[in-house]
Amino acid sequence: MQNYFDEEMLEAAKVYLNQIVGFGDSGQFILSQHLGKWRLKNMILVLSKAQKWIKDKGFEAAIVPPDIFMPLIENASTTESVILSDMYASQLVCLLAPQHYGNIHASFPKVIFNISALDAALLSSLYQGIRYGNFDYATKCFTLEAAADLFKKQEFDILLSFQNLWRLGICDHKTSNQAIVENRQISFTGFGWSFACASFILKSE
């Protein structure tokens, strides 16, 4: 079956989008204008956060190759979540100041694109606890029960986030000192720890 599209469908879509999408401003929803402005706003927020961080630290910004920068900023344009925006900005900081923060893997922005705000909050909480407690990341975990209580969420919602983090290879089911895989907890993999170190700079220092 071929996709069929005409002007009548476009007008009907505009009316429906005006009813269901809350962009927070008045007037009629114009798909191309609103979507473009919304994405541009998200891009600018990420750029501004990274620029301010680099300036405040007194770092000289490096030149970022377009083939690395463009996928990051394109992905960053698709969310207005504060925590996800901060993660994109942190990774941009890594690219702008590699001498201080090291290089990041090209897949890292794509990983952010594949996680939810709740996934990010779980990772941030686990990362901050390990960092400030000076623990070995491979021996610390977040249990389903503890996460549900901390974030006031149903265990099903937390488990869904756990499953996504396992799927992406950011987290494992167990810590390095466990003999049996536990399906009700997350702990960082080596890849996941590197991802977290590059993604939580804005909040961790």
Rosetta constraint file for C-alpha pairs under 8 A:
AtomPair CA 5 CA 9 HARMONIC 6.43 0.50
AtomPair CA 5 CA 10 HARMONIC 7.79 0.50
AtomPair CA 6 CA 10 HARMONIC 6.59 0.50
AtomPair CA 7 CA 11 HARMONIC 6.28 0.50
AtomPair CA 8 CA 12 HARMONIC 6.22 0.50
AtomPair CA 9 CA 13 HARMONIC 6.06 0.50
AtomPair CA 10 CA 14 HARMONIC 6.28 0.50
AtomPair CA 11 CA 15 HARMONIC 6.42 0.50
AtomPair CA 12 CA 16 HARMONIC 6.26 0.50
AtomPair CA 13 CA 17 HARMONIC 5.93 0.50
AtomPair CA 14 CA 18 HARMONIC 6.05 0.50
AtomPair CA 14 CA 29 HARMONIC 6.23 0.50
AtomPair CA 14 CA 30 HARMONIC 6.58 0.50
AtomPair CA 14 CA 31 HARMONIC 6.87 0.50
AtomPair CA 15 CA 19 HARMONIC 6.63 0.50
AtomPair CA 15 CA 29 HARMONIC 7.60 0.50
AtomPair CA 16 CA 20 HARMONIC 6.42 0.50
AtomPair CA 17 CA 21 HARMONIC 5.49 0.50
AtomPair CA 17 CA 29 HARMONIC 6.73 0.50
AtomPair CA 18 CA 22 HARMONIC 7.79 0.50
AtomPair CA 18 CA 28 HARMONIC 6.39 0.50
AtomPair CA 18 CA 29 HARMONIC 5.04 0.50
AtomPair CA 29 CA 34 HARMONIC 6.70 0.50
AtomPair CA 30 CA 34 HARMONIC 5.71 0.50
AtomPair CA 31 CA 35 HARMONIC 5.68 0.50
AtomPair CA 32 CA 36 HARMONIC 5.88 0.50
AtomPair CA 33 CA 37 HARMONIC 6.03 0.50
AtomPair CA 34 CA 38 HARMONIC 5.89 0.50
AtomPair CA 35 CA 39 HARMONIC 6.10 0.50
AtomPair CA 36 CA 40 HARMONIC 6.02 0.50
AtomPair CA 37 CA 41 HARMONIC 5.99 0.50
AtomPair CA 38 CA 42 HARMONIC 6.38 0.50
AtomPair CA 38 CA 77 HARMONIC 7.80 0.50
AtomPair CA 39 CA 43 HARMONIC 6.23 0.50
AtomPair CA 39 CA 77 HARMONIC 4.51 0.50
AtomPair CA 39 CA 78 HARMONIC 6.03 0.50
AtomPair CA 39 CA 79 HARMONIC 7.81 0.50
AtomPair CA 40 CA 44 HARMONIC 6.13 0.50
AtomPair CA 40 CA 77 HARMONIC 6.49 0.50
AtomPair CA 41 CA 45 HARMONIC 6.23 0.50
AtomPair CA 41 CA 77 HARMONIC 7.57 0.50
AtomPair CA 42 CA 46 HARMONIC 6.47 0.50
AtomPair CA 42 CA 76 HARMONIC 6.65 0.50
AtomPair CA 42 CA 77 HARMONIC 4.82 0.50
AtomPair CA 42 CA 78 HARMONIC 7.16 0.50
AtomPair CA 42 CA 79 HARMONIC 6.63 0.50
AtomPair CA 42 CA 80 HARMONIC 5.96 0.50
AtomPair CA 42 CA 85 HARMONIC 7.71 0.50
AtomPair CA 43 CA 47 HARMONIC 6.24 0.50
AtomPair CA 43 CA 73 HARMONIC 6.10 0.50
AtomPair CA 43 CA 74 HARMONIC 7.56 0.50
AtomPair CA 43 CA 76 HARMONIC 6.05 0.50
AtomPair CA 43 CA 77 HARMONIC 4.85 0.50
AtomPair CA 44 CA 48 HARMONIC 5.91 0.50
AtomPair CA 45 CA 49 HARMONIC 6.16 0.50
AtomPair CA 45 CA 85 HARMONIC 7.63 0.50
AtomPair CA 46 CA 50 HARMONIC 6.28 0.50
AtomPair CA 46 CA 73 HARMONIC 7.88 0.50
AtomPair CA 46 CA 76 HARMONIC 7.14 0.50
AtomPair CA 46 CA 85 HARMONIC 5.95 0.50
AtomPair CA 46 CA 86 HARMONIC 7.00 0.50
AtomPair CA 46 CA 88 HARMONIC 6.64 0.50
AtomPair CA 46 CA 89 HARMONIC 5.00 0.50
AtomPair CA 47 CA 51 HARMONIC 5.98 0.50
AtomPair CA 47 CA 89 HARMONIC 6.72 0.50
AtomPair CA 47 CA 92 HARMONIC 7.94 0.50
AtomPair CA 48 CA 52 HARMONIC 6.03 0.50
AtomPair CA 49 CA 53 HARMONIC 6.24 0.50
AtomPair CA 49 CA 86 HARMONIC 7.53 0.50
AtomPair CA 49 CA 89 HARMONIC 6.06 0.50
AtomPair CA 50 CA 54 HARMONIC 6.24 0.50
AtomPair CA 50 CA 89 HARMONIC 5.08 0.50
AtomPair CA 50 CA 90 HARMONIC 6.74 0.50
AtomPair CA 50 CA 92 HARMONIC 6.31 0.50
AtomPair CA 50 CA 93 HARMONIC 5.47 0.50
AtomPair CA 51 CA 55 HARMONIC 6.11 0.50
AtomPair CA 51 CA 93 HARMONIC 7.92 0.50
AtomPair CA 52 CA 56 HARMONIC 5.92 0.50
AtomPair CA 53 CA 57 HARMONIC 6.19 0.50
AtomPair CA 53 CA 93 HARMONIC 7.47 0.50
AtomPair CA 53 CA 202 HARMONIC 7.48 0.50
AtomPair CA 54 CA 58 HARMONIC 6.21 0.50
AtomPair CA 54 CA 59 HARMONIC 5.37 0.50
AtomPair CA 54 CA 60 HARMONIC 7.34 0.50
AtomPair CA 54 CA 61 HARMONIC 7.00 0.50
AtomPair CA 54 CA 93 HARMONIC 6.90 0.50
AtomPair CA 54 CA 96 HARMONIC 7.76 0.50
AtomPair CA 54 CA 97 HARMONIC 7.58 0.50
AtomPair CA 55 CA 59 HARMONIC 6.27 0.50
AtomPair CA 55 CA 60 HARMONIC 7.98 0.50
AtomPair CA 59 CA 97 HARMONIC 6.93 0.50
AtomPair CA 60 CA 97 HARMONIC 7.23 0.50
AtomPair CA 61 CA 96 HARMONIC 4.90 0.50
AtomPair CA 61 CA 97 HARMONIC 5.86 0.50
AtomPair CA 62 CA 95 HARMONIC 7.33 0.50
AtomPair CA 62 CA 96 HARMONIC 4.80 0.50
AtomPair CA 62 CA 97 HARMONIC 6.13 0.50
AtomPair CA 62 CA 98 HARMONIC 7.74 0.50
AtomPair CA 63 CA 96 HARMONIC 6.82 0.50
AtomPair CA 64 CA 68 HARMONIC 6.95 0.50
AtomPair CA 64 CA 69 HARMONIC 6.17 0.50
AtomPair CA 64 CA 95 HARMONIC 6.37 0.50
AtomPair CA 64 CA 96 HARMONIC 6.59 0.50
AtomPair CA 65 CA 69 HARMONIC 6.13 0.50
AtomPair CA 66 CA 70 HARMONIC 5.49 0.50
AtomPair CA 67 CA 71 HARMONIC 6.94 0.50
AtomPair CA 68 CA 72 HARMONIC 6.75 0.50
AtomPair CA 68 CA 106 HARMONIC 6.86 0.50
AtomPair CA 69 CA 73 HARMONIC 6.20 0.50
AtomPair CA 69 CA 92 HARMONIC 7.81 0.50
AtomPair CA 70 CA 74 HARMONIC 5.86 0.50
AtomPair CA 71 CA 75 HARMONIC 6.10 0.50
AtomPair CA 71 CA 109 HARMONIC 7.34 0.50
AtomPair CA 72 CA 76 HARMONIC 6.11 0.50
AtomPair CA 72 CA 88 HARMONIC 7.08 0.50
AtomPair CA 72 CA 92 HARMONIC 7.73 0.50
AtomPair CA 72 CA 109 HARMONIC 5.31 0.50
AtomPair CA 72 CA 110 HARMONIC 7.66 0.50
AtomPair CA 73 CA 77 HARMONIC 6.15 0.50
AtomPair CA 73 CA 88 HARMONIC 7.79 0.50
AtomPair CA 74 CA 78 HARMONIC 7.20 0.50
AtomPair CA 75 CA 79 HARMONIC 7.90 0.50
AtomPair CA 75 CA 109 HARMONIC 6.98 0.50
AtomPair CA 75 CA 110 HARMONIC 7.33 0.50
AtomPair CA 75 CA 113 HARMONIC 6.17 0.50
AtomPair CA 76 CA 84 HARMONIC 7.96 0.50
AtomPair CA 76 CA 85 HARMONIC 6.48 0.50
AtomPair CA 76 CA 88 HARMONIC 6.11 0.50
AtomPair CA 76 CA 113 HARMONIC 7.82 0.50
AtomPair CA 79 CA 84 HARMONIC 7.19 0.50
AtomPair CA 79 CA 85 HARMONIC 6.99 0.50
AtomPair CA 80 CA 84 HARMONIC 7.66 0.50
AtomPair CA 80 CA 85 HARMONIC 6.61 0.50
AtomPair CA 81 CA 85 HARMONIC 5.97 0.50
AtomPair CA 81 CA 117 HARMONIC 6.74 0.50
AtomPair CA 82 CA 86 HARMONIC 6.06 0.50
AtomPair CA 83 CA 87 HARMONIC 6.28 0.50
AtomPair CA 83 CA 117 HARMONIC 6.58 0.50
AtomPair CA 83 CA 120 HARMONIC 6.90 0.50
AtomPair CA 83 CA 121 HARMONIC 7.32 0.50
AtomPair CA 84 CA 88 HARMONIC 6.35 0.50
AtomPair CA 84 CA 112 HARMONIC 7.01 0.50
AtomPair CA 84 CA 117 HARMONIC 6.40 0.50
AtomPair CA 84 CA 120 HARMONIC 6.92 0.50
AtomPair CA 85 CA 89 HARMONIC 6.18 0.50
AtomPair CA 86 CA 90 HARMONIC 6.02 0.50
AtomPair CA 86 CA 199 HARMONIC 7.74 0.50
AtomPair CA 86 CA 200 HARMONIC 7.39 0.50
AtomPair CA 86 CA 202 HARMONIC 6.53 0.50
AtomPair CA 86 CA 203 HARMONIC 7.95 0.50
AtomPair CA 87 CA 91 HARMONIC 6.32 0.50
AtomPair CA 87 CA 112 HARMONIC 7.51 0.50
AtomPair CA 87 CA 199 HARMONIC 4.58 0.50
AtomPair CA 87 CA 200 HARMONIC 5.85 0.50
AtomPair CA 87 CA 201 HARMONIC 7.85 0.50
AtomPair CA 87 CA 202 HARMONIC 7.71 0.50
AtomPair CA 88 CA 92 HARMONIC 6.23 0.50
AtomPair CA 88 CA 109 HARMONIC 6.81 0.50
AtomPair CA 88 CA 112 HARMONIC 7.49 0.50
AtomPair CA 88 CA 199 HARMONIC 6.86 0.50
AtomPair CA 89 CA 93 HARMONIC 6.17 0.50
AtomPair CA 89 CA 199 HARMONIC 7.91 0.50
AtomPair CA 89 CA 202 HARMONIC 7.57 0.50
AtomPair CA 90 CA 94 HARMONIC 6.45 0.50
AtomPair CA 90 CA 198 HARMONIC 6.33 0.50
AtomPair CA 90 CA 199 HARMONIC 5.11 0.50
AtomPair CA 90 CA 200 HARMONIC 6.04 0.50
AtomPair CA 90 CA 201 HARMONIC 5.22 0.50
AtomPair CA 90 CA 202 HARMONIC 5.70 0.50
AtomPair CA 91 CA 95 HARMONIC 6.49 0.50
AtomPair CA 91 CA 104 HARMONIC 7.31 0.50
AtomPair CA 91 CA 108 HARMONIC 7.91 0.50
AtomPair CA 91 CA 109 HARMONIC 7.54 0.50
AtomPair CA 91 CA 198 HARMONIC 5.51 0.50
AtomPair CA 91 CA 199 HARMONIC 5.48 0.50
AtomPair CA 91 CA 201 HARMONIC 7.99 0.50
AtomPair CA 92 CA 96 HARMONIC 6.14 0.50
AtomPair CA 93 CA 97 HARMONIC 5.87 0.50
AtomPair CA 93 CA 98 HARMONIC 7.93 0.50
AtomPair CA 93 CA 101 HARMONIC 7.88 0.50
AtomPair CA 94 CA 98 HARMONIC 5.25 0.50
AtomPair CA 94 CA 100 HARMONIC 7.74 0.50
AtomPair CA 94 CA 101 HARMONIC 5.30 0.50
AtomPair CA 94 CA 102 HARMONIC 6.31 0.50
AtomPair CA 94 CA 103 HARMONIC 6.31 0.50
AtomPair CA 94 CA 104 HARMONIC 6.78 0.50
AtomPair CA 94 CA 198 HARMONIC 6.55 0.50
AtomPair CA 95 CA 103 HARMONIC 6.61 0.50
AtomPair CA 95 CA 104 HARMONIC 7.25 0.50
AtomPair CA 97 CA 101 HARMONIC 6.24 0.50
AtomPair CA 97 CA 102 HARMONIC 7.61 0.50
AtomPair CA 98 CA 102 HARMONIC 4.41 0.50
AtomPair CA 98 CA 103 HARMONIC 5.42 0.50
AtomPair CA 101 CA 198 HARMONIC 7.48 0.50
AtomPair CA 104 CA 108 HARMONIC 6.96 0.50
AtomPair CA 104 CA 195 HARMONIC 7.75 0.50
AtomPair CA 104 CA 198 HARMONIC 6.72 0.50
AtomPair CA 106 CA 110 HARMONIC 7.94 0.50
AtomPair CA 107 CA 111 HARMONIC 6.29 0.50
AtomPair CA 108 CA 112 HARMONIC 6.60 0.50
AtomPair CA 108 CA 195 HARMONIC 6.36 0.50
AtomPair CA 109 CA 113 HARMONIC 6.41 0.50
AtomPair CA 110 CA 114 HARMONIC 6.49 0.50
AtomPair CA 111 CA 115 HARMONIC 6.67 0.50
AtomPair CA 111 CA 168 HARMONIC 7.29 0.50
AtomPair CA 115 CA 119 HARMONIC 5.77 0.50
AtomPair CA 115 CA 120 HARMONIC 6.70 0.50
AtomPair CA 115 CA 164 HARMONIC 7.39 0.50
AtomPair CA 115 CA 165 HARMONIC 7.76 0.50
AtomPair CA 116 CA 120 HARMONIC 6.23 0.50
AtomPair CA 116 CA 161 HARMONIC 7.85 0.50
AtomPair CA 117 CA 121 HARMONIC 6.13 0.50
AtomPair CA 118 CA 122 HARMONIC 6.22 0.50
AtomPair CA 118 CA 161 HARMONIC 7.07 0.50
AtomPair CA 119 CA 123 HARMONIC 6.33 0.50
AtomPair CA 119 CA 161 HARMONIC 5.35 0.50
AtomPair CA 119 CA 162 HARMONIC 7.56 0.50
AtomPair CA 119 CA 164 HARMONIC 7.93 0.50
AtomPair CA 119 CA 165 HARMONIC 7.23 0.50
AtomPair CA 120 CA 124 HARMONIC 6.00 0.50
AtomPair CA 121 CA 125 HARMONIC 6.06 0.50
AtomPair CA 122 CA 126 HARMONIC 6.22 0.50
AtomPair CA 122 CA 147 HARMONIC 7.41 0.50
AtomPair CA 123 CA 127 HARMONIC 5.93 0.50
AtomPair CA 123 CA 196 HARMONIC 7.34 0.50
AtomPair CA 124 CA 128 HARMONIC 5.95 0.50
AtomPair CA 124 CA 196 HARMONIC 7.58 0.50
AtomPair CA 124 CA 200 HARMONIC 6.95 0.50
AtomPair CA 125 CA 129 HARMONIC 6.13 0.50
AtomPair CA 126 CA 130 HARMONIC 6.29 0.50
AtomPair CA 126 CA 141 HARMONIC 7.36 0.50
AtomPair CA 126 CA 142 HARMONIC 6.69 0.50
AtomPair CA 127 CA 131 HARMONIC 6.04 0.50
AtomPair CA 127 CA 193 HARMONIC 7.99 0.50
AtomPair CA 127 CA 196 HARMONIC 6.80 0.50
AtomPair CA 128 CA 132 HARMONIC 5.93 0.50
AtomPair CA 128 CA 204 HARMONIC 6.93 0.50
AtomPair CA 129 CA 133 HARMONIC 5.78 0.50
AtomPair CA 130 CA 134 HARMONIC 5.75 0.50
AtomPair CA 130 CA 135 HARMONIC 4.97 0.50
AtomPair CA 130 CA 136 HARMONIC 6.96 0.50
AtomPair CA 130 CA 137 HARMONIC 6.16 0.50
AtomPair CA 130 CA 140 HARMONIC 7.23 0.50
AtomPair CA 131 CA 135 HARMONIC 6.60 0.50
AtomPair CA 135 CA 139 HARMONIC 7.66 0.50
AtomPair CA 135 CA 140 HARMONIC 7.31 0.50
AtomPair CA 136 CA 140 HARMONIC 6.86 0.50
AtomPair CA 137 CA 187 HARMONIC 7.45 0.50
AtomPair CA 137 CA 188 HARMONIC 6.29 0.50
AtomPair CA 137 CA 193 HARMONIC 7.22 0.50
AtomPair CA 138 CA 175 HARMONIC 5.54 0.50
AtomPair CA 138 CA 176 HARMONIC 5.50 0.50
AtomPair CA 138 CA 187 HARMONIC 6.69 0.50
AtomPair CA 138 CA 188 HARMONIC 6.21 0.50
AtomPair CA 138 CA 189 HARMONIC 7.00 0.50
AtomPair CA 138 CA 190 HARMONIC 7.86 0.50
AtomPair CA 139 CA 175 HARMONIC 4.86 0.50
AtomPair CA 139 CA 176 HARMONIC 5.53 0.50
AtomPair CA 139 CA 177 HARMONIC 6.31 0.50
AtomPair CA 139 CA 187 HARMONIC 7.55 0.50
AtomPair CA 140 CA 175 HARMONIC 6.29 0.50
AtomPair CA 140 CA 187 HARMONIC 6.15 0.50
AtomPair CA 141 CA 174 HARMONIC 7.33 0.50
AtomPair CA 141 CA 175 HARMONIC 6.50 0.50
AtomPair CA 141 CA 185 HARMONIC 6.39 0.50
AtomPair CA 141 CA 186 HARMONIC 5.40 0.50
AtomPair CA 141 CA 187 HARMONIC 4.44 0.50
AtomPair CA 141 CA 188 HARMONIC 7.62 0.50
AtomPair CA 142 CA 146 HARMONIC 6.76 0.50
AtomPair CA 142 CA 147 HARMONIC 6.55 0.50
AtomPair CA 142 CA 185 HARMONIC 5.37 0.50
AtomPair CA 142 CA 186 HARMONIC 5.29 0.50
AtomPair CA 142 CA 187 HARMONIC 6.52 0.50
AtomPair CA 143 CA 147 HARMONIC 6.12 0.50
AtomPair CA 143 CA 184 HARMONIC 5.90 0.50
AtomPair CA 143 CA 185 HARMONIC 4.14 0.50
AtomPair CA 143 CA 186 HARMONIC 6.59 0.50
AtomPair CA 144 CA 148 HARMONIC 6.10 0.50
AtomPair CA 144 CA 155 HARMONIC 6.53 0.50
AtomPair CA 144 CA 158 HARMONIC 6.55 0.50
AtomPair CA 144 CA 159 HARMONIC 6.73 0.50
AtomPair CA 144 CA 184 HARMONIC 5.21 0.50
AtomPair CA 144 CA 185 HARMONIC 5.47 0.50
AtomPair CA 145 CA 149 HARMONIC 6.23 0.50
AtomPair CA 145 CA 155 HARMONIC 6.97 0.50
AtomPair CA 146 CA 150 HARMONIC 6.07 0.50
AtomPair CA 147 CA 151 HARMONIC 6.00 0.50
AtomPair CA 147 CA 153 HARMONIC 7.94 0.50
AtomPair CA 147 CA 158 HARMONIC 6.94 0.50
AtomPair CA 148 CA 152 HARMONIC 5.50 0.50
AtomPair CA 148 CA 153 HARMONIC 4.88 0.50
AtomPair CA 148 CA 154 HARMONIC 5.95 0.50
AtomPair CA 148 CA 155 HARMONIC 5.54 0.50
AtomPair CA 148 CA 158 HARMONIC 6.25 0.50
AtomPair CA 149 CA 153 HARMONIC 6.87 0.50
AtomPair CA 153 CA 157 HARMONIC 6.51 0.50
AtomPair CA 153 CA 158 HARMONIC 6.83 0.50
AtomPair CA 154 CA 158 HARMONIC 6.62 0.50
AtomPair CA 155 CA 159 HARMONIC 5.96 0.50
AtomPair CA 156 CA 160 HARMONIC 6.17 0.50
AtomPair CA 157 CA 161 HARMONIC 6.52 0.50
AtomPair CA 158 CA 162 HARMONIC 6.18 0.50
AtomPair CA 159 CA 163 HARMONIC 6.07 0.50
AtomPair CA 159 CA 184 HARMONIC 7.33 0.50
AtomPair CA 160 CA 164 HARMONIC 6.36 0.50
AtomPair CA 161 CA 165 HARMONIC 6.25 0.50
AtomPair CA 162 CA 166 HARMONIC 6.17 0.50
AtomPair CA 162 CA 171 HARMONIC 7.98 0.50
AtomPair CA 162 CA 185 HARMONIC 7.30 0.50
AtomPair CA 162 CA 186 HARMONIC 6.49 0.50
AtomPair CA 163 CA 167 HARMONIC 6.05 0.50
AtomPair CA 164 CA 168 HARMONIC 6.24 0.50
AtomPair CA 165 CA 169 HARMONIC 6.36 0.50
AtomPair CA 165 CA 170 HARMONIC 5.46 0.50
AtomPair CA 165 CA 171 HARMONIC 5.48 0.50
AtomPair CA 166 CA 170 HARMONIC 6.21 0.50
AtomPair CA 166 CA 171 HARMONIC 5.04 0.50
AtomPair CA 166 CA 172 HARMONIC 5.70 0.50
AtomPair CA 166 CA 173 HARMONIC 7.22 0.50
AtomPair CA 166 CA 186 HARMONIC 7.77 0.50
AtomPair CA 169 CA 189 HARMONIC 6.99 0.50
AtomPair CA 169 CA 191 HARMONIC 7.18 0.50
AtomPair CA 169 CA 192 HARMONIC 6.75 0.50
AtomPair CA 170 CA 188 HARMONIC 6.12 0.50
AtomPair CA 170 CA 189 HARMONIC 5.75 0.50
AtomPair CA 170 CA 190 HARMONIC 7.96 0.50
AtomPair CA 170 CA 191 HARMONIC 6.16 0.50
AtomPair CA 170 CA 192 HARMONIC 3.83 0.50
AtomPair CA 170 CA 193 HARMONIC 7.41 0.50
AtomPair CA 170 CA 195 HARMONIC 7.59 0.50
AtomPair CA 171 CA 186 HARMONIC 5.66 0.50
AtomPair CA 171 CA 187 HARMONIC 5.18 0.50
AtomPair CA 171 CA 188 HARMONIC 4.41 0.50
AtomPair CA 171 CA 189 HARMONIC 5.12 0.50
AtomPair CA 171 CA 192 HARMONIC 6.03 0.50
AtomPair CA 172 CA 186 HARMONIC 5.59 0.50
AtomPair CA 172 CA 187 HARMONIC 5.28 0.50
AtomPair CA 172 CA 188 HARMONIC 6.10 0.50
AtomPair CA 172 CA 189 HARMONIC 5.90 0.50
AtomPair CA 173 CA 181 HARMONIC 5.66 0.50
AtomPair CA 173 CA 182 HARMONIC 5.34 0.50
AtomPair CA 173 CA 183 HARMONIC 5.51 0.50
AtomPair CA 173 CA 184 HARMONIC 7.24 0.50
AtomPair CA 173 CA 185 HARMONIC 5.75 0.50
AtomPair CA 173 CA 186 HARMONIC 5.18 0.50
AtomPair CA 173 CA 187 HARMONIC 6.49 0.50
AtomPair CA 174 CA 178 HARMONIC 6.32 0.50
AtomPair CA 174 CA 180 HARMONIC 7.45 0.50
AtomPair CA 174 CA 181 HARMONIC 5.28 0.50
AtomPair CA 174 CA 182 HARMONIC 5.59 0.50
AtomPair CA 174 CA 183 HARMONIC 7.82 0.50
AtomPair CA 174 CA 185 HARMONIC 6.79 0.50
AtomPair CA 174 CA 186 HARMONIC 6.42 0.50
AtomPair CA 174 CA 187 HARMONIC 6.03 0.50
AtomPair CA 175 CA 187 HARMONIC 5.81 0.50
AtomPair CA 175 CA 188 HARMONIC 7.96 0.50
AtomPair CA 188 CA 192 HARMONIC 5.30 0.50
AtomPair CA 188 CA 193 HARMONIC 5.64 0.50
AtomPair CA 189 CA 193 HARMONIC 6.08 0.50
AtomPair CA 190 CA 194 HARMONIC 6.40 0.50
AtomPair CA 191 CA 195 HARMONIC 6.19 0.50
AtomPair CA 192 CA 196 HARMONIC 6.08 0.50
AtomPair CA 193 CA 197 HARMONIC 6.12 0.50
AtomPair CA 194 CA 198 HARMONIC 6.38 0.50
AtomPair CA 195 CA 199 HARMONIC 6.07 0.50
AtomPair CA 196 CA 200 HARMONIC 6.00 0.50
AtomPair CA 197 CA 201 HARMONIC 6.82 0.50
AtomPair CA 200 CA 204 HARMONIC 5.85 0.50
AtomPair CA 201 CA 205 HARMONIC 6.31 0.50
